[in-house]
């Protein structure tokens, strides 16, 4: 788990450069979606199908002009080489971490899959133009990262968690409109791991949010890529092979859409797949399956552990 922590820290240091929060006053999460379940899924076997994910979340547009008044940077002695600091909000919003964690915990209690959705949302944001919350922006013409095909399977629970955390922070008079959305996302991702049984770590803060979000900027690792291709892609982000393996461990939380495994099952089964495993996948994702159906990565879908790696060895 230590290598996962270190790799996620490296990803979280991909810093945005423009100071503005990308969405307006979300005092309540979007209400157009199916209410999340309060029951923790407990799949008896790998690949047990669950309820289909919701889609079509509608997020508020960008603020113009922005009411955000960012905290002044701490003294140079408190900053590292990235310009970030664990004390960035010490004098402007000292309760920011407890506010975010409380909101994350509340969302997980409503929908246990929120932790996985939030962690994945953070990675998808950071891998494209840095950790700048550009994934949280919406454009009137639909040309934004969220509407890129590579992001269409992101669960609404992740968006709702970030919105809930931002609402909690902005509800504090001392903090209102002074904490960047990208910092909130970094804290929420950390808390999602910790509240799922994983490690915790200090998050360096002081990121600026992007003013722009373009669908064409999205270039994420693909399920069809082999190891050398993934190594090249991660290397371009300043990440090592160890980081690649460690970050893959984040898949110990959550599930994947059947759309990502179909090509290895139909019209013929990939001969490199274990026959028993292929049979399980075909039971969960038959050729006529609902496009919104999905399979769990391991048997402890809401617990941050090493079962994902154990499953890879079978």
C-alpha positions in Angstrom: 0.0 0.0 0.0 2.9 2.3 0.6 3.8 2.3 -3.1 0.2 3.1 -4.0 0.3 6.0 -1.6 3.6 7.3 -3.1 2.3 7.0 -6.6 -0.9 8.8 -5.8 1.1 11.6 -4.2 3.1 12.0 -7.4 -0.1 12.1 -9.5 -1.6 14.7 -7.1 1.4 17.0 -7.7 0.4 17.5 -11.3 -0.6 21.0 -10.5 -3.0 23.3 -12.4 -1.9 26.9 -13.1 -5.0 29.1 -13.1 -6.9 30.3 -10.0 -10.6 29.8 -10.3 -13.2 27.3 -9.2 -15.0 25.7 -12.1 -18.5 25.3 -10.8 -21.2 27.4 -9.2 -22.9 27.2 -5.8 -23.8 23.5 -5.4 -25.5 23.6 -2.0 -27.1 20.3 -2.8 -25.8 17.6 -5.2 -27.7 17.2 -8.5 -31.1 15.6 -7.9 -31.9 14.2 -11.3 -30.2 10.9 -10.7 -31.5 7.7 -9.1 -31.0 7.9 -5.3 -27.9 5.9 -4.4 -28.4 2.7 -2.4 -27.6 2.7 1.3 -26.8 -1.0 1.2 -23.1 -2.2 0.9 -22.7 -4.6 -1.9 -21.3 -8.0 -0.9 -20.8 -10.1 -4.1 -20.5 -13.8 -3.4 -18.3 -14.4 -6.3 -16.2 -12.4 -8.7 -18.2 -10.9 -11.5 -21.5 -10.8 -9.8 -23.6 -8.2 -11.6 -24.8 -5.1 -9.7 -27.3 -2.3 -10.4 -26.3 -0.3 -13.5 -24.5 3.0 -13.0 -26.4 6.2 -13.4 -25.5 8.6 -16.1 -26.3 12.0 -17.5 -25.3 14.1 -14.5 -25.8 17.8 -15.0 -23.3 20.0 -13.3 -23.5 23.7 -12.8 -21.7 26.0 -15.4 -18.5 27.8 -14.6 -18.6 31.0 -12.6 -18.1 34.2 -14.4 -16.8 36.3 -12.8 -15.4 34.1 -10.0 -16.1 35.1 -6.4 -13.1 33.1 -5.2 -10.6 34.8 -3.1 -7.7 32.4 -2.8 -5.6 32.1 0.3 -2.3 33.9 0.2 0.6 31.5 -0.2 2.5 30.7 3.0 6.1 31.8 3.5 8.7 30.3 1.2 10.1 28.3 4.0 6.9 26.3 4.2 6.7 25.5 0.5 8.2 22.6 -1.3 9.5 22.7 -4.9 5.9 22.5 -6.3 4.6 25.6 -4.5 2.3 23.4 -2.4 2.1 23.1 1.4 0.3 21.1 4.0 -0.2 24.5 5.7 -1.6 26.4 2.8 -5.0 26.9 4.4 -3.8 27.0 8.0 -4.9 30.6 8.6 -7.7 30.9 6.0 -9.6 27.7 6.4 -8.1 25.6 9.2 -11.0 23.1 9.2 -10.9 22.3 5.5 -9.7 18.7 6.0 -12.3 17.8 8.6 -15.0 19.5 6.5 -14.1 17.5 3.4 -13.7 14.2 5.2 -17.1 14.6 6.9 -18.7 15.2 3.5 -17.0 12.2 2.0 -18.0 10.0 4.9 -21.6 11.1 4.5 -21.6 10.2 0.8 -20.1 6.8 1.4 -22.7 6.1 4.0 -25.4 6.8 1.4 -23.6 5.1 -1.5 -20.6 2.8 -0.7 -19.4 3.0 -4.3 -18.8 6.7 -3.8 -15.2 6.0 -2.6 -14.2 4.2 -5.8 -16.0 6.8 -7.9 -14.2 9.7 -6.2 -10.8 8.1 -6.5 -11.3 7.3 -10.1 -12.6 10.8 -10.8 -9.4 12.3 -9.3 -7.1 10.1 -11.4 -9.1 11.0 -14.6 -8.7 14.7 -13.7 -5.0 14.6 -12.9 -3.9 12.6 -15.9 -5.3 15.3 -18.2 -3.7 18.7 -17.9 -2.8 18.1 -14.3 -4.9 18.1 -11.1 -6.8 21.3 -11.9 -10.5 20.2 -11.5 -11.1 20.7 -15.2 -13.1 17.5 -15.2 -15.7 19.3 -13.0 -16.3 22.0 -15.6 -19.2 22.1 -18.1 -19.4 24.1 -21.3 -22.6 25.1 -23.0 -21.5 23.6 -26.2 -20.7 20.2 -24.6 -17.0 20.5 -25.5 -15.6 19.6 -22.1 -13.6 16.7 -20.6 -16.7 15.2 -18.9 -18.3 14.6 -22.3 -15.3 12.9 -23.8 -16.1 9.2 -24.5 -13.3 8.1 -22.2 -15.1 9.7 -19.2 -18.6 8.6 -20.0 -18.4 5.6 -17.6 -17.4 7.7 -14.6 -20.0 7.2 -11.8 -22.2 10.1 -10.8 -21.4 9.2 -7.2 -17.9 10.7 -7.6 -19.2 14.0 -8.9 -21.8 14.2 -6.1 -19.1 13.6 -3.5 -17.0 16.5 -4.7 -20.0 18.7 -4.9 -21.0 17.7 -1.4 -17.5 18.4 -0.1 -17.4 21.8 -1.8 -20.8 22.7 -0.3 -19.5 21.8 3.2 -16.4 23.9 2.8 -18.3 26.9 1.4 -20.9 26.7 4.2 -18.2 27.6 6.7 -18.0 31.4 6.7 -14.3 31.4 7.2 -13.7 29.1 4.2 -16.4 30.2 1.7 -14.9 30.6 -1.8 -11.3 30.4 -0.6 -10.5 26.7 -1.2 -9.8 25.5 -4.8 -11.9 22.6 -6.2 -8.7 20.8 -7.2 -7.6 20.8 -3.5 -11.0 19.5 -2.5 -10.7 16.7 -5.0 -7.2 15.8 -3.7 -8.5 15.6 -0.1 -11.6 13.7 -1.1 -9.6 11.1 -3.0 -7.3 10.6 0.1 -10.3 10.3 2.4 -12.0 7.9 0.1 -9.0 5.5 0.4 -8.7 6.0 4.1 -12.5 5.6 4.9 -12.4 2.3 2.8 -9.8 0.8 5.0 -6.7 2.0 3.3 -3.8 4.3 4.4 -3.9 8.0 4.9 -1.3 10.6 4.2 -0.7 14.4 4.4 -2.0 16.2 1.3 -0.1 19.2 0.1 -2.4 22.0 -0.9 -2.4 25.2 -2.9 -3.5 24.0 -6.4 -5.2 26.4 -8.8 -8.2 25.4 -10.8 -8.4 25.5 -14.6 -10.5 28.0 -16.5 -10.9 25.7 -19.5 -12.0 22.2 -20.2 -11.9 20.6 -23.6 -12.9 17.1 -24.7 -10.0 16.9 -27.1 -7.5 17.2 -24.1 -8.6 13.8 -22.8 -6.0 11.2 -23.5 -6.2 8.5 -20.8 -4.7 5.0 -20.5 -6.8 2.5 -22.5 -7.9 -1.0 -21.6 -6.6 -2.2 -24.9 -3.0 -1.0 -24.4 -0.3 -3.4 -23.5 2.4 -3.0 -20.9 5.0 -1.2 -23.0 2.3 1.2 -24.3 1.1 1.9 -20.7 4.7 2.4 -19.6 5.3 5.0 -22.3 2.0 6.8 -21.4 2.9 7.0 -17.7 6.5 8.0 -18.4 5.2 11.0 -20.3 3.5 12.1 -17.0 6.8 11.6 -15.1 5.6 8.4 -13.5 7.7 5.1 -13.3 6.8 1.5 -13.8 6.4 1.2 -10.1 3.9 4.0 -10.1 2.0 2.3 -12.9 1.7 -0.9 -10.9 0.9 0.9 -7.7 -1.8 3.1 -9.2 -3.3 0.1 -10.8 -4.0 -1.1 -7.3 -6.6 1.6 -7.0 -8.8 -0.8 -8.9 -9.2 -2.7 -5.7 -12.2 -0.4 -5.2 -15.1 -0.4 -7.6 -16.1 -2.1 -10.9 -15.7 -1.8 -14.6 -18.3 -1.7 -17.4 -18.8 -4.9 -19.4 -18.0 -2.7 -22.5 -14.4 -2.9 -21.5 -14.3 -6.8 -21.5 -16.6 -7.6 -24.4 -13.8 -7.6 -27.0 -12.1 -10.4 -25.1 -15.2 -12.5 -25.0 -17.0 -12.0 -28.3 -17.3 -13.2 -31.0 -14.6 -15.7 -29.7 -13.0 -15.9 -26.3 -9.4 -14.5 -26.0 -7.3 -17.7 -25.7 -5.0 -16.0 -23.1 -8.0 -15.8 -20.7 -8.3 -18.5 -18.0 -11.3 -20.6 -19.2 -13.0 -20.6 -15.8 -12.6 -16.8 -15.5 -13.8 -16.3 -19.0 -16.9 -18.3 -18.2 -17.6 -16.1 -15.2 -17.3 -13.0 -17.3 -19.6 -14.4 -19.9 -22.2 -15.1 -17.3 -22.0 -11.5 -16.1 -21.7 -10.0 -19.5 -23.6 -12.1 -22.0 -23.5 -10.9 -25.6 -27.0 -9.4 -25.2 -26.2 -7.6 -21.9 -27.3 -4.2 -20.9 -24.6 -1.7 -21.9 -24.7 -0.3 -18.3 -23.9 -3.6 -16.6 -20.6 -4.1 -15.0 -18.3 -6.5 -13.1 -16.4 -6.0 -9.8 -12.6 -5.9 -9.9 -12.4 -8.2 -6.9 -14.6 -9.6 -4.1 -14.1 -6.7 -1.7 -15.5 -4.0 -3.9 -15.8 -1.4 -1.2 -12.6 -2.2 0.8 -9.2 -0.9 0.0 -7.0 -4.0 0.2 -4.6 -6.1 -1.9 -7.3 -8.5 -3.3 -6.9 -6.9 -6.7 -3.3 -8.1 -7.0 -4.2 -11.5 -5.6 -6.9 -11.8 -8.3 -4.4 -10.9 -11.0 -2.2 -13.9 -10.0 -5.0 -16.4 -10.4 
